[in-house]
Amino acid sequence: MIKKYLLYLLTPSVLLSTFFTSCEKVFEPDNYVAYFGGEIINPQSTFVLFMKDGKVLDTLFLDKKNRFYKKFDSLTPGLYTFKCEPEYQYIYFEKNDSLMIRLNAFDFDNSLAFCGRGEEKNNFLIDLYLRNDRDKDKLFEAIDYNLNDFEHLIDSSYSSKKAFYLKRRAQIGWGSGFDSIAKASLDFNHYMKKEIYPFAHQFKTGEQVYEKLPENYYNYRKSLYYNNKNLTNFSPFIKYISALLSNITYSKNGGKFNENSLENNILKLNIADTLVKDHQIKNVILNNIAYMYLLEDQNMYNNKKFIDRYLELSTDKEQQKEVREISEAVQKLIIGKRLPDVHLVDQQNRTVPVEELTQNKETVIFFWTTNAESHLKSSHGKIAELKKRFPAVNFIAININDSEENWKKALKNFQLDQINEYKSTDFSDIKKKWVITKVHRVIVLNSDGTIKNGFANLFDINFHKNLQ
């Protein structure tokens, strides 16, 4: 695949010839010039956002051939993000790197390839990301396994990826800065699984296993460092910390963990404050806790107490504003209210008003995206079971962020024809108004269209109680 992209990128053009000439330059020690460009096939927007630690550094507009190119007079080595709405991916720049990308927005991660000075490291990162992503598809089922089978599965996968990491590190010979990113992508994905297992296994099966874990189960925690600035906003690290906090809170409650309770979420804030000393990293983690909690508890009194404690610990004024906005949006989705209007279309591209979704029946609305294929399959499978058990209930699926072509292709390929399937035409709008940050989120409506439960979890073992 890489060779094909290289051949394409080497076709004559002023843009690319300029780029490759720059790769051959000899740079002075104090020269931090770098280049970033590429081509986006089937773009969903007219620009690429170039970001660092969640902040937009530059907006790179596509030309008529859907290409972009940027010379940075001084670019600090490190991890960056490029975003082609609604997708994003990481890119690592060493001193004087000159990187080109090519991708198809309809198959973002699988089609992404890097070329130019710094290509080997970045192609390794995307390869490892895809391996981790394939593992993620197996994790939902593996959570049901007994401890020995679960550990055998994840240890085997980790060993295979570690061998890949060691081989490529020896071949490429990258520096310590990049290695901290590469190793984090490898390790934290594995550690997250171990943290998730005890409480997720009980959540799904009802079996409590945390007291049965061997003494060395968490040995890896002893070697972890939580203040590495290179990992600020790095998804594998942040997801691990989120799982760690949930697991510690679960253990402190003797396996009687209510993740949605005010007390447990304030406890998470306090643990994060103790665990992480770097203010920038701590703010990211505190924000993540806040987003997750505010989507689960719609009690105004609880929200105020939680936000008060959050504001005592957070130093990020911009994020504090966003947390307040989410809290306000959540209050519009409490029991008895009506869903804010968003733009939905059916398979004939006809607009479907939100007030017509229920068809005077109790209604379950769930969400999916082809970016989470395992959820796509498991959610539709779960709904098929519920439909048999509750034939009077109206079940609705909403695709949140695929292109029309990808949505219809998925409907056909996965034979999604058993319930009403709709598509949101504006992901940012539905995400903001319906506060969608978790794909397993479900909204349950009464037959008159009012909200019965705005923040249900489809895979909660007691979800069926929402329909009784």
MARZA-787795 format. One record per residue (C-alpha): residue number from 0; residue in three letters; z, y, x. Coordinates in pm, 1 decimal, m for minus. Each point is the difference from the previous one (the first is absolute). Example, Ala and Ser with C-alpha at 12.3 -4.5 7.8 and 13.67 -1.06 7.14 Angstrom:
! MARZA-787795
<0, ala, <780.0, m450.0, 1230.0>>
<1, ser, <m66.0, 344.0, 137.0>>
This chain:
! MARZA-787795
<0, met, <0.0, 0.0, 0.0>>
<1, ile, <94.2, 241.9, 279.7>>
<2, lys, <m331.7, m56.6, 179.3>>
<3, lys, <m191.5, 84.5, m316.9>>
<4, tyr, <188.7, 326.9, m37.2>>
<5, leu, <m50.9, 84.6, 366.6>>
<6, leu, <m373.1, m50.0, m31.2>>
<7, tyr, <m4.0, 224.2, m304.0>>
<8, leu, <204.4, 270.0, 169.1>>
<9, leu, <m228.0, m2.9, 303.3>>
<10, thr, <m303.9, 100.7, m204.6>>
<11, pro, <m141.4, 335.4, 114.8>>
<12, ser, <155.5, 312.8, m146.0>>
<13, val, <123.1, 329.4, 133.3>>
<14, leu, <347.9, m74.1, m129.9>>
<15, leu, <37.9, m335.2, 170.9>>
<16, ser, <m175.5, 88.4, 324.1>>
<17, thr, <234.5, 295.8, 40.3>>
<18, phe, <294.6, m227.7, m62.1>>
<19, phe, <m96.3, m264.3, 252.4>>
<20, thr, <m78.7, 260.7, 264.7>>
<21, ser, <353.9, 127.9, m40.3>>
<22, cys, <137.1, m350.7, 59.9>>
<23, glu, <m143.6, m2.5, 350.7>>
<24, lys, <171.1, 320.8, 115.9>>
<25, val, <272.7, 2.6, 263.0>>
<26, phe, <295.2, 195.4, m138.7>>
<27, glu, <252.4, 208.9, 190.5>>
<28, pro, <368.1, m108.2, m13.4>>
<29, asp, <91.3, 292.7, m226.4>>
<30, asn, <m301.2, m42.7, m229.4>>
<31, tyr, <84.7, m156.7, m337.1>>
<32, val, <m339.2, 39.9, m167.4>>
<33, ala, <m76.9, m281.3, m247.0>>
<34, tyr, <m274.1, m78.5, m250.7>>
<35, phe, <4.6, m158.8, m343.6>>
<36, gly, <m296.9, m69.9, m224.3>>
<37, gly, <m182.7, m262.7, m197.9>>
<38, glu, <m178.8, m97.6, m318.0>>
<39, ile, <137.9, m85.8, m344.2>>
<40, ile, <m220.1, m218.9, m218.2>>
<41, asn, <50.3, 48.0, m376.9>>
<42, pro, <255.7, 279.6, 48.6>>
<43, gln, <226.9, 83.3, m292.6>>
<44, ser, <50.8, 358.0, 121.4>>
<45, thr, <m189.7, 250.9, 213.6>>
<46, phe, <249.6, 18.3, 285.2>>
<47, val, <233.9, m192.8, 228.9>>
<48, leu, <358.5, 115.8, 51.7>>
<49, phe, <134.0, m27.1, 355.8>>
<50, met, <378.7, m27.2, m8.4>>
<51, lys, <311.2, m38.5, 213.9>>
<52, asp, <335.9, m109.3, m142.7>>
<53, gly, <m113.0, 71.2, m354.7>>
<54, lys, <m124.8, 352.1, 78.0>>
<55, val, <m368.9, 93.6, m23.7>>
<56, leu, <m123.1, 129.6, 336.9>>
<57, asp, <m366.4, 45.9, m93.2>>
<58, thr, <m246.6, m54.7, m282.6>>
<59, leu, <m323.8, m151.6, 131.2>>
<60, phe, <m289.0, 47.2, m242.0>>
<61, leu, <m283.0, m252.4, m31.8>>
<62, asp, <m357.7, 113.3, 56.6>>
<63, lys, <m303.9, m107.9, m205.1>>
<64, lys, <m1.9, m336.6, 178.6>>
<65, asn, <371.2, m51.4, m74.8>>
<66, arg, <88.5, 52.7, 364.6>>
<67, phe, <264.8, 218.2, 160.9>>
<68, tyr, <86.3, 104.0, 353.1>>
<69, lys, <280.2, 201.3, 157.7>>
<70, lys, <89.8, 108.3, 351.4>>
<71, phe, <372.0, 61.2, 50.0>>
<72, asp, <64.3, 235.1, 289.7>>
<73, ser, <346.2, m149.8, 45.5>>
<74, leu, <124.1, m314.8, m173.8>>
<75, thr, <340.3, m143.6, 84.5>>
<76, pro, <m18.4, m377.3, 61.0>>
<77, gly, <150.0, m205.7, m280.9>>
<78, leu, <m45.1, m147.2, m346.5>>
<79, tyr, <m197.8, 194.7, m260.4>>
<80, thr, <m131.5, m71.4, m348.9>>
<81, phe, <m340.9, 61.6, m150.3>>
<82, lys, <m31.4, 2.3, m376.8>>
<83, cys, <m313.5, m47.2, m208.5>>
<84, glu, <132.8, 41.2, m352.7>>
<85, pro, <165.6, m207.3, m127.4>>
<86, glu, <23.3, m227.1, 308.4>>
<87, tyr, <147.3, 62.0, 342.7>>
<88, gln, <31.2, m176.7, 332.4>>
<89, tyr, <159.9, 58.5, 340.7>>
<90, ile, <m175.8, 105.5, 318.6>>
<91, tyr, <152.8, 20.6, 347.4>>
<92, phe, <m114.4, 256.9, 253.9>>
<93, glu, <68.1, m21.4, 371.8>>
<94, lys, <m75.5, 297.1, 224.2>>
<95, asn, <m371.3, 94.8, m25.7>>
<96, asp, <m94.6, m279.5, m240.0>>
<97, ser, <m331.4, 41.4, m184.4>>
<98, leu, <4.8, m211.4, m313.3>>
<99, met, <m260.6, m61.6, m266.7>>
<100, ile, <59.0, m195.4, m319.2>>
<101, arg, <m230.2, m161.2, m251.2>>
<102, leu, <118.1, m138.3, m332.6>>
<103, asn, <m105.5, m71.8, m354.2>>
<104, ala, <236.9, 168.3, m245.8>>
<105, phe, <m56.5, m287.7, m245.8>>
<106, asp, <156.4, m243.3, 251.4>>
<107, phe, <201.5, 244.0, 206.6>>
<108, asp, <217.9, m207.8, 234.0>>
<109, asn, <m228.8, m300.7, 35.3>>
<110, ser, <m300.5, 210.9, 93.9>>
<111, leu, <176.2, 238.3, 240.5>>
<112, ala, <m111.8, m15.3, 363.3>>
<113, phe, <64.7, 231.1, 295.4>>
<114, cys, <m238.2, 87.7, 281.7>>
<115, gly, <32.0, 208.6, 315.4>>
<116, arg, <271.0, 74.5, 250.6>>
<117, gly, <320.3, m153.6, m144.9>>
<118, glu, <m182.9, m243.1, m228.0>>
<119, glu, <164.6, m321.2, 121.7>>
<120, lys, <354.1, 107.9, m83.4>>
<121, asn, <m96.5, 125.2, m344.9>>
<122, asn, <m207.9, m305.4, m85.2>>
<123, phe, <303.7, m208.3, 96.0>>
<124, leu, <217.1, 202.4, m240.2>>
<125, ile, <m234.4, m49.6, m293.4>>
<126, asp, <m39.0, m371.3, 82.5>>
<127, leu, <377.6, m43.8, 1.3>>
<128, tyr, <29.6, 202.9, m319.9>>
<129, leu, <m246.0, m232.2, m175.5>>
<130, arg, <188.4, m307.5, 121.8>>
<131, asn, <324.5, 147.1, m134.6>>
<132, asp, <m174.5, 87.0, m325.3>>
<133, arg, <m120.8, m357.1, m47.5>>
<134, asp, <356.8, m118.6, 58.5>>
<135, lys, <122.9, 238.4, m268.5>>
<136, asp, <m210.3, m185.8, m255.7>>
<137, lys, <198.2, m317.4, 77.9>>
<138, leu, <343.4, 160.9, 0.9>>
<139, phe, <45.2, 34.6, m376.4>>
<140, glu, <m30.2, m375.4, m46.8>>
<141, ala, <198.6, m78.6, 316.2>>
<142, ile, <305.0, 190.3, m130.3>>
<143, asp, <53.2, m294.8, m237.7>>
<144, tyr, <24.6, m249.3, 290.3>>
<145, asn, <326.4, m141.6, 128.0>>
<146, leu, <127.8, 160.8, 320.3>>
<147, asn, <m138.8, m262.0, 241.4>>
<148, asp, <m348.5, 7.6, m148.8>>
<149, phe, <1.6, 379.2, m14.8>>
<150, glu, <102.4, 37.3, 364.4>>
<151, his, <m250.5, m260.3, 111.6>>
<152, leu, <m281.7, 186.1, m173.8>>
<153, ile, <82.6, 347.4, 131.1>>
<154, asp, <89.4, m121.2, 353.5>>
<155, ser, <m331.6, m182.6, 27.7>>
<156, ser, <m187.3, 310.3, m106.1>>
<157, tyr, <199.0, 218.4, 240.8>>
<158, ser, <m65.7, m234.3, 293.0>>
<159, ser, <m374.1, 10.0, m65.2>>
<160, lys, <m8.3, 381.2, m16.9>>
<161, lys, <224.1, 35.9, 305.0>>
<162, ala, <m239.4, m214.6, 204.0>>
<163, phe, <m282.9, 226.9, m115.5>>
<164, tyr, <202.3, 308.9, 98.3>>
<165, leu, <85.4, m136.1, 348.6>>
<166, lys, <m360.2, m99.1, 65.7>>
<167, arg, <m141.6, 338.7, m95.4>>
<168, arg, <272.5, 188.8, 187.6>>
<169, ala, <m90.9, m189.1, 318.1>>
<170, gln, <m374.1, 51.7, m53.9>>
<171, ile, <15.8, 370.0, m86.4>>
<172, gly, <295.8, 100.5, 216.4>>
<173, trp, <129.1, 275.3, m226.9>>
<174, gly, <292.4, 231.0, 83.5>>
<175, ser, <358.7, 5.1, m122.8>>
<176, gly, <m66.0, 265.5, m267.8>>
<177, phe, <m258.7, m208.7, m179.4>>
<178, asp, <198.3, m318.7, 59.6>>
<179, ser, <291.0, 139.7, m202.3>>
<180, ile, <m240.3, 34.0, m295.3>>
<181, ala, <m168.2, m337.3, 50.6>>
<182, lys, <332.6, m182.3, 38.2>>
<183, ala, <144.9, 178.2, m303.5>>
<184, ser, <m297.9, m104.8, m212.2>>
<185, leu, <57.5, m359.1, 108.4>>
<186, asp, <378.5, m19.6, m16.7>>
<187, phe, <100.6, 215.4, m296.0>>
<188, asn, <m240.3, m180.6, m231.4>>
<189, his, <181.9, m323.6, 91.0>>
<190, tyr, <350.2, 146.3, m17.6>>
<191, met, <m72.2, 154.1, m339.9>>
<192, lys, <m69.5, m346.6, m142.0>>
<193, lys, <337.1, m125.2, 125.5>>
<194, glu, <181.6, 295.9, m154.8>>
<195, ile, <m178.7, m34.6, m332.6>>
<196, tyr, <55.3, m373.5, m42.9>>
<197, pro, <371.6, m20.7, m100.7>>
<198, phe, <m5.9, 252.3, m285.4>>
<199, ala, <m361.5, m57.3, m107.7>>
<200, his, <56.6, m376.7, m15.3>>
<201, gln, <299.1, 51.4, m228.0>>
<202, phe, <m191.2, 257.6, m205.3>>
<203, lys, <m289.4, m242.0, m60.6>>
<204, thr, <176.0, m336.8, m19.7>>
<205, gly, <361.8, 79.9, m86.8>>
<206, glu, <119.7, m193.5, 307.9>>
<207, gln, <242.7, 179.0, 231.5>>
<208, val, <m64.2, m84.9, 366.1>>
<209, tyr, <149.0, 282.1, 205.6>>
<210, glu, <320.0, m196.6, 71.5>>
<211, lys, <m206.3, m297.9, 116.0>>
<212, leu, <m189.2, 191.0, 268.6>>
<213, pro, <57.7, m124.8, 357.8>>
<214, glu, <210.4, 218.4, 231.2>>
<215, asn, <m302.8, 92.5, 213.1>>
<216, tyr, <m218.8, 100.5, m295.2>>
<217, tyr, <31.1, 372.6, 75.2>>
<218, asn, <19.1, m20.3, 380.3>>
<219, tyr, <m307.9, 223.2, 32.7>>
<220, arg, <199.0, 293.8, m139.0>>
<221, lys, <198.1, 22.7, 326.6>>
<222, ser, <m308.4, 108.0, 195.7>>
<223, leu, <m139.9, 255.0, m245.7>>
<224, tyr, <m15.0, 373.0, 73.5>>
<225, tyr, <m29.2, 222.0, m304.5>>
<226, asn, <m70.3, 336.6, 165.4>>
<227, asn, <m342.0, m56.0, 157.4>>
<228, lys, <m193.7, 315.9, m86.0>>
<229, asn, <m327.3, m188.8, 49.7>>
<230, leu, <81.0, m190.9, m319.0>>
<231, thr, <64.1, 298.5, m226.9>>
<232, asn, <m197.4, m66.4, m321.0>>
<233, phe, <m137.6, m328.2, 144.0>>
<234, ser, <m22.9, m222.9, m306.9>>
<235, pro, <118.5, m335.3, 153.2>>
<236, phe, <314.1, 171.0, 134.0>>
<237, ile, <78.3, 195.1, m317.5>>
<238, lys, <m55.0, m306.6, m220.4>>
<239, tyr, <232.9, m200.8, 223.1>>
<240, ile, <273.5, 263.6, m22.1>>
<241, ser, <m36.8, 3.3, m378.7>>
<242, ala, <41.8, m379.3, m13.9>>
<243, leu, <292.2, 14.1, 245.5>>
<244, leu, <188.6, 255.9, m210.4>>
<245, ser, <m57.0, m201.6, m317.2>>
<246, asn, <122.3, m316.8, 169.1>>
<247, ile, <309.7, 160.1, 154.4>>
<248, thr, <93.5, 149.6, m336.6>>
<249, tyr, <m60.0, m335.4, m168.5>>
<250, ser, <227.9, m173.4, 253.4>>
<251, lys, <275.2, 261.3, m32.2>>
<252, asn, <3.6, m72.0, m374.0>>
<253, gly, <48.3, m372.5, 53.8>>
<254, gly, <m343.9, m92.4, m126.8>>
<255, lys, <51.7, 192.9, m325.1>>
<256, phe, <m245.2, 269.5, 89.6>>
<257, asn, <m129.3, 242.1, m259.1>>
<258, glu, <m268.0, 190.3, 191.0>>
<259, asn, <m23.4, 263.3, m273.0>>
<260, ser, <365.9, 98.7, m7.7>>
<261, leu, <112.7, 347.2, 102.5>>
<262, glu, <274.2, m138.4, 226.1>>
<263, asn, <m233.2, m229.3, 192.4>>
<264, asn, <m259.1, 269.5, 57.5>>
<265, ile, <257.3, 250.2, 121.9>>
<266, leu, <122.0, m281.0, 227.1>>
<267, lys, <m356.4, m33.7, 132.4>>
<268, leu, <m9.0, 372.4, 76.2>>
<269, asn, <329.2, m27.4, 187.2>>
<270, ile, <m108.2, m305.8, 199.5>>
<271, ala, <m325.4, 172.8, 96.4>>
<272, asp, <197.1, 304.6, 111.4>>
<273, thr, <213.7, m219.7, 227.6>>
<274, leu, <m281.3, m223.1, 121.7>>
<275, val, <m258.9, 264.1, 94.6>>
<276, lys, <83.7, 305.0, 210.3>>
<277, asp, <m346.0, 152.8, 42.7>>
<278, his, <m29.9, 260.9, m275.6>>
<279, gln, <m375.7, m38.2, m55.0>>
<280, ile, <17.2, m378.2, m37.6>>
<281, lys, <315.5, 25.9, m210.5>>
<282, asn, <m170.4, 242.9, m240.1>>
<283, val, <m289.1, m242.2, m53.0>>
<284, ile, <242.4, m282.4, m80.9>>
<285, leu, <213.9, 216.5, m229.4>>
<286, asn, <m313.2, 110.8, m186.2>>
<287, asn, <m108.8, m360.6, m43.1>>
<288, ile, <339.2, m91.7, m148.5>>
<289, ala, <m18.9, 299.5, m233.5>>
<290, tyr, <m349.1, m82.7, m126.7>>
<291, met, <93.2, m360.0, m74.4>>
<292, tyr, <327.7, 84.2, m171.9>>
<293, leu, <m129.5, 280.3, m219.0>>
<294, leu, <m264.0, m234.3, m140.0>>
<295, glu, <263.3, m246.7, m116.0>>
<296, asp, <287.8, 204.0, m141.8>>
<297, gln, <m80.7, 254.2, m269.2>>
<298, asn, <361.0, 106.7, m54.6>>
<299, met, <23.5, 377.7, 51.0>>
<300, tyr, <363.3, m13.0, 113.7>>
<301, asn, <m75.4, m275.3, 252.7>>
<302, asn, <m307.7, 182.7, 125.1>>
<303, lys, <200.0, 316.1, 64.0>>
<304, lys, <270.4, m184.2, 194.9>>
<305, phe, <m262.0, m184.5, 203.1>>
<306, ile, <m203.7, 313.3, 75.5>>
<307, asp, <314.2, 190.6, 98.4>>
<308, arg, <79.1, m263.5, 263.4>>
<309, tyr, <m364.1, m16.9, 110.0>>
<310, leu, <m7.4, 377.4, 51.1>>
<311, glu, <315.7, m19.1, 211.2>>
<312, leu, <m172.4, m237.6, 242.0>>
<313, ser, <m366.1, 107.6, m4.0>>
<314, thr, <m121.1, 292.5, 213.4>>
<315, asp, <m363.7, m4.9, m117.2>>
<316, lys, <m42.5, 292.3, m241.0>>
<317, glu, <m353.1, m96.8, m102.5>>
<318, gln, <100.8, m355.9, m84.6>>
<319, gln, <306.4, 123.9, m184.3>>
<320, lys, <m234.4, 193.4, m227.6>>
<321, glu, <m212.0, m312.9, m63.8>>
<322, val, <309.3, m206.4, m82.4>>
<323, arg, <103.9, 259.3, m257.2>>
<324, glu, <m351.4, m5.9, m149.6>>
<325, ile, <9.6, m379.2, m29.7>>
<326, ser, <338.9, 21.4, m169.1>>
<327, glu, <m146.4, 243.9, m254.3>>
<328, ala, <m307.9, m220.2, m57.8>>
<329, val, <220.7, m304.1, m55.0>>
<330, gln, <186.6, 182.7, m277.3>>
<331, lys, <m326.7, 24.4, m194.1>>
<332, leu, <m17.9, m380.7, m2.4>>
<333, ile, <340.2, m79.6, m144.9>>
<334, ile, <48.5, m220.6, m306.3>>
<335, gly, <m129.1, 153.6, m322.6>>
<336, lys, <m248.2, 240.8, 158.2>>
<337, arg, <m379.8, m33.4, 3.8>>
<338, leu, <m212.6, m61.5, 306.4>>
<339, pro, <m155.6, 314.8, 149.3>>
<340, asp, <m376.2, 8.9, m49.9>>
<341, val, <m219.5, m139.5, 280.6>>
<342, his, <m372.2, m74.7, 10.6>>
<343, leu, <m86.3, m367.3, m56.7>>
<344, val, <m337.7, m166.4, m57.7>>
<345, asp, <m103.6, m341.1, m130.5>>
<346, gln, <m271.7, m224.3, 143.8>>
<347, gln, <m267.8, 196.6, m185.9>>
<348, asn, <129.3, 316.7, 168.4>>
<349, arg, <132.0, 134.9, m329.1>>
<350, thr, <310.1, 215.9, 10.8>>
<351, val, <305.6, m168.7, m150.9>>
<352, pro, <274.9, 238.3, m120.8>>
<353, val, <349.8, m107.6, 101.3>>
<354, glu, <122.0, 26.4, m359.9>>
<355, glu, <m248.9, m272.2, m102.0>>
<356, leu, <119.4, m258.0, 252.2>>
<357, thr, <262.3, m166.3, m219.4>>
<358, gln, <m220.8, m77.9, m300.0>>
<359, asn, <325.7, 16.8, m203.9>>
<360, lys, <145.4, m289.7, 198.0>>
<361, glu, <273.9, m32.5, 256.5>>
<362, thr, <m189.2, 44.1, 326.6>>
<363, val, <42.5, m102.5, 362.9>>
<364, ile, <m192.0, 205.3, 258.4>>
<365, phe, <m30.7, m133.3, 354.0>>
<366, phe, <m194.3, 119.3, 303.7>>
<367, trp, <m216.4, m153.6, 270.0>>
<368, thr, <m233.8, 76.0, 288.2>>
<369, thr, <m232.9, m211.5, 210.1>>
<370, asn, <195.4, 123.6, 303.5>>
<371, ala, <278.1, m238.7, m108.7>>
<372, glu, <m192.0, m315.2, m89.7>>
<373, ser, <305.8, m225.0, m16.0>>
<374, his, <157.3, 233.7, m255.5>>
<375, leu, <m328.9, 18.2, m191.2>>
<376, lys, <5.5, m378.2, m44.1>>
<377, ser, <371.9, m46.7, m55.8>>
<378, ser, <34.1, 288.6, m247.1>>
<379, his, <m289.7, m117.6, m216.3>>
<380, gly, <138.0, m354.3, 17.6>>
<381, lys, <343.2, 119.9, m112.1>>
<382, ile, <m153.0, 200.5, m283.6>>
<383, ala, <m199.0, m305.6, m113.6>>
<384, glu, <329.4, m191.5, m31.3>>
<385, leu, <165.6, 284.9, m190.0>>
<386, lys, <m296.3, 33.5, m232.6>>
<387, lys, <44.4, m361.5, m111.1>>
<388, arg, <372.5, 51.5, m50.4>>
<389, phe, <m33.2, 336.7, m174.9>>
<390, pro, <m332.9, m3.1, m188.3>>
<391, ala, <89.3, 307.6, m206.0>>
<392, val, <36.0, 217.6, 310.3>>
<393, asn, <m292.3, 208.1, 125.0>>
<394, phe, <m54.0, m41.7, 377.2>>
<395, ile, <m194.8, 261.4, 196.8>>
<396, ala, <m109.1, 5.1, 364.9>>
<397, ile, <m80.7, 323.8, 180.9>>
<398, asn, <m182.9, 7.2, 331.9>>
<399, ile, <145.2, 296.3, 185.7>>
<400, asn, <m213.5, 83.6, 301.7>>
<401, asp, <m318.3, m205.2, 41.6>>
<402, ser, <m351.5, 133.8, m24.1>>
<403, glu, <m181.1, m84.0, m322.7>>
<404, glu, <m219.8, m247.4, 189.2>>
<405, asn, <296.4, m181.0, 160.4>>
<406, trp, <188.9, m5.9, m330.1>>
<407, lys, <m286.4, m160.6, m192.9>>
<408, lys, <m71.3, m241.0, 283.2>>
<409, ala, <365.1, m112.2, m5.3>>
<410, leu, <m5.5, m39.0, m380.1>>
<411, lys, <m293.4, m236.4, 39.9>>
<412, asn, <112.2, m187.0, 312.7>>
<413, phe, <351.6, m65.2, m127.4>>
<414, gln, <m112.0, m53.3, m361.5>>
<415, leu, <232.1, 267.5, m136.2>>
<416, asp, <m113.2, m14.5, m360.2>>
<417, gln, <309.9, m118.0, m185.8>>
<418, ile, <154.2, 342.9, m70.0>>
<419, asn, <m104.6, 365.4, m24.0>>
<420, glu, <m91.0, 127.9, 344.6>>
<421, tyr, <m14.1, 373.7, 68.4>>
<422, lys, <m43.9, 216.1, 307.5>>
<423, ser, <168.6, 322.4, 104.9>>
<424, thr, <m260.6, 253.0, 115.3>>
<425, asp, <251.0, 216.9, 186.6>>
<426, phe, <254.8, m191.1, 207.5>>
<427, ser, <187.8, 313.7, 109.2>>
<428, asp, <44.4, 109.2, m361.4>>
<429, ile, <126.7, m332.3, m137.2>>
<430, lys, <217.5, m52.5, 307.2>>
<431, lys, <165.8, 337.8, m53.6>>
<432, lys, <33.0, m2.3, m379.3>>
<433, trp, <96.8, m365.9, m38.9>>
<434, val, <182.7, m7.8, 335.4>>
<435, ile, <m179.0, m308.6, 130.7>>
<436, thr, <113.5, m94.8, 349.2>>
<437, lys, <49.7, m374.6, m53.3>>
<438, val, <m290.2, m217.7, m106.4>>
<439, his, <230.3, m248.7, m176.0>>
<440, arg, <123.1, 277.8, m230.5>>
<441, val, <m38.7, m63.3, m374.0>>
<442, ile, <28.8, 237.1, m296.1>>
<443, val, <105.4, m140.7, m337.4>>
<444, leu, <m81.4, 203.9, m313.4>>
<445, asn, <122.6, m32.7, m355.5>>
<446, ser, <m259.8, m47.3, m273.5>>
<447, asp, <13.6, 373.2, m78.9>>
<448, gly, <m95.6, 85.3, 360.8>>
<449, thr, <344.6, 112.3, 113.4>>
<450, ile, <141.6, m133.4, 325.2>>
<451, lys, <221.3, m306.4, m26.6>>
<452, asn, <34.5, m57.6, 376.6>>
<453, gly, <m189.4, 223.4, 239.8>>
<454, phe, <104.2, m176.3, 318.3>>
<455, ala, <m0.2, m375.9, m53.2>>
<456, asn, <m83.1, m257.4, 267.1>>
<457, leu, <m254.9, m261.6, m104.3>>
<458, phe, <150.0, m260.9, 234.0>>
<459, asp, <361.1, 50.9, m101.9>>
<460, ile, <125.7, m338.8, m114.5>>
<461, asn, <131.7, 173.2, m315.0>>
<462, phe, <m308.8, 208.2, m74.1>>
<463, his, <m61.5, m192.5, m324.3>>
<464, lys, <311.2, 162.8, m148.4>>
<465, asn, <m197.9, 322.9, m25.8>>
<466, leu, <m213.0, m170.6, m265.6>>
<467, gln, <270.6, m143.1, m221.4>>
